[in-house]
Amino acid sequence: MSHTECVERWFEQFPVLGKLPVDHLHILRAGVHFPVLEAGATAYELAGECANYLMCIEGRTRVFRMSAGGRQILIYRVGPRGTCVLTTQGLLSGGTFPAESVAEQRTVLAALPAETFRHLMAASPAFRTFVLDDYAKLTAILFGLLDEIAFAPLEQRLAGHLLAQADGRGMVTATHWQIAADLGTVREVVSRHLAGWERAGWVRILRGQVEIRDRIALASLRTRP
């Protein structure tokens, strides 16, 4: 795909950028590049320098922390039309990444180099508003995640995770280990909860998948005090 075609796809996903003044559009087009990550490839590493402002055009990345004991906890995912709050934070503060990010599937990103990002933040009120509004929304999501981790029982978090990840058919495509990694717990705990819910008829456990059979029952766990 040519650079021009990539730019067109980028503007389709982020239409506010295509409406910038002509001189700012020229800066965007000249500075942006479009890295393609295959599944499992690293988007950025823990403690790495933030070199680009990242926007997802296609695919999905997973941002997570790893404990000293090798246990992961998901911080958030970035899908199409999404930006990465940690790259924004790194560019605004000048700090390094406090987590790492990998592609969960083939992913196409739009990457604005730090110099281009800072130039547009200073020169373009529309670009600055886009970045800061998006940053505020993502920060609110992160605080919601912190509340869940700190205060919500794992049973509630697991129910919410399954409901959020299910497709239109009620299927969650993930192993028990992957679900546990997303929730910052161990596989045995997830398997125990799922087995109990299967006996109750709420879910059906398949190889590499969980089928939700009673959304109302799972949703009721989210509101339980």
N, C-alpha and C positions, 0 to 999 in steps of 0.2 A: 504494500500500500504506500502510495506516495505521501510526501510531507503535507501537500495540500489536502489530500483526502483525509489524513489524520486530523488536520486542523478542523476540517468540516465536521467530523465526528465529535471532536472535542467541544465545538461550539453547540452542537446538537444536545450534548449532555449538560453543558453549562452555558445556557443561552445568554446569561447576563454578560459574559465575556465578549460575545460577538457584537454587543451593542455599545462597546467602549468607543470613544472618539478615534478617528482614523490614525492619529499619531501614536496613540496607545496600542491600538490593534497592531500596528507595525512592530512595536517593541515586543508584544506577545508572540507574534508569528516568528520573529527573528530569533527569539530566545528559547522557545519551547522545544523540547525533544520528547520522543515517545518510546520509552523503554518497554520491552515485552518480557515478562517473566513467565517461565514455565512453572507448572505446579511444583512446589517445594523450594523454589528459588528464593533467595533472600532479598527483601526490599531494602532493609537497613538493619544494622547490628546494634546490640546494646553498647552504649558509650561511644557510638560512632558520631562523627560530625554530620550535621544536617546541611546537605549541599543543595537540596532542591525542595520546592513546594510541590507536593504530590496530589494529583487529582486522578481518580479512577474512571477510566472510560469503559473498560470491559473486565470481567472477572471479579476476583475477590482476594483481599489480603487479610491476614490474621495478625493482630498485634498482641503480644503476650509478654509476660515475665516468667523467668525460670528461677526456682528457688535453688539454694545451695545443694539441696537433696535431689535435685533433678525433677521436681514437680512443677508443672506449668499452671498458670492461671491466665485465662483469656481476659484482655482488657476491652477490646472492641474489634469489630471487623469493618473493613472499608469495601463497599461495593460500588457499582456504577453510579455516577453522579455524586459520589462521596469524596471528601477530602480527609486528610490525616491530621488530627489535632496535634499529634506530637511533632510533626514536621512544622506546623504553624508555630507551636511553642518554641521549637528549636531556633527557627529563623527570627522570631521576635525577641527572644532572650539571649540568643547566642550560645545556648548550652548544648550539651550532647544528648543523645537519645537515652531515655530512662527505661527503654524496653526494646524489643526486637520485632521485626515484621517479616512474614514469609507469605508467598502466594499460595493460596489453597487450590487454585486452578489457574489455567492460562490467563494471564492478566496483562492488560494494556494500560499504561499510565501516561498521563501528561505531566511532564516534569519541568517546572520553571526554575532555572538556576537562581541561587540566592541573590546574586547581583541584580538580576532582572526583577525578582520579587520585591526587593527593597526599593528599587527605582520606581516601580509602579505604586508601591504603598505610599511613597512620597508625592508622586506626580498625579495620581488618578484617584479622586474622591470615590468614584464608583467602584473601582477595584478594591480600595481600602474598606469600603462599606461591606462589599461581598465577603472579604476575608474575615473581618471582625465579627460580622453577624454569624457566619458559619462557625467561627471559633467559639462564640458564646453558646450556640446550640450544642456543639460537641462537648464543651466543658460541662454543661448541665447534664448531659447523658453520663459523663464520667462520674459526676457526683452521685447520680442515681445508682450507678454500679457500686460505688463505695458504700452507699447505704445498704444495698442488698447484701454485700459481702459481710459487712459489719453486724447487721441486725436481723436479716431474714434467715430463718432456718433453711437448711439445705433442701428439705422436702419442697418448700415453696419455690426456691430458686430452680430446682430441677423441673418442676411442673411448668414454670414460666419459660424456661429454656426450651423445653419440648414444644410448647405452643408457639413460640417465636420462630423456631427453626422448621416447623412442619410445612410441607408444601400443600397444594390445594387438595390433595388426596389424604392429607393427614399423616404423611410419611416423613419421618426424620431419618435421613441417611447419614448415619454416624455410628461408630462402634461405642461400646460402653467406655472404653478407654478415652476416646475422643471427647465424649460428653463430660467425663470426669476431668479431663484436662481443661476444658472450657470453664468448668465450675471451680477449679482449684481444689479438687478432692481426689480420692482414689477410686479405682474401678470397682472394687468390692462394695463400696457404699452405694454407688449408682446402681449396680446390679441387684443389690438387696432391695432397694426401693422399687425398681422396675419389676422385679419378680412379684412383689406384693401387689403392685398395681395390675399386673397381668392376672393374678388370681382373682382380683376384684372385677376384672373385665374392663378396666380402663384403657389398657394398652395391650398390644400383642408384640412379642419380641421375636424378631427375625434376624437372620444373619446380616450383620452390618446395618440394620435398620430397626426402627421402633415405629409401629403403627399406632396412632392415637385412635381409640375407639369411643372414648367418652370425654369430649372436650369440656363439658360442663363440670364433670367431676374434677378434672385437673384445674380448671379455672377457679373452682371453689377453694382450692388450696392456696391460691394467690391472695385471697381475701381473708383467710383464716387468721385470727389474732395470735 
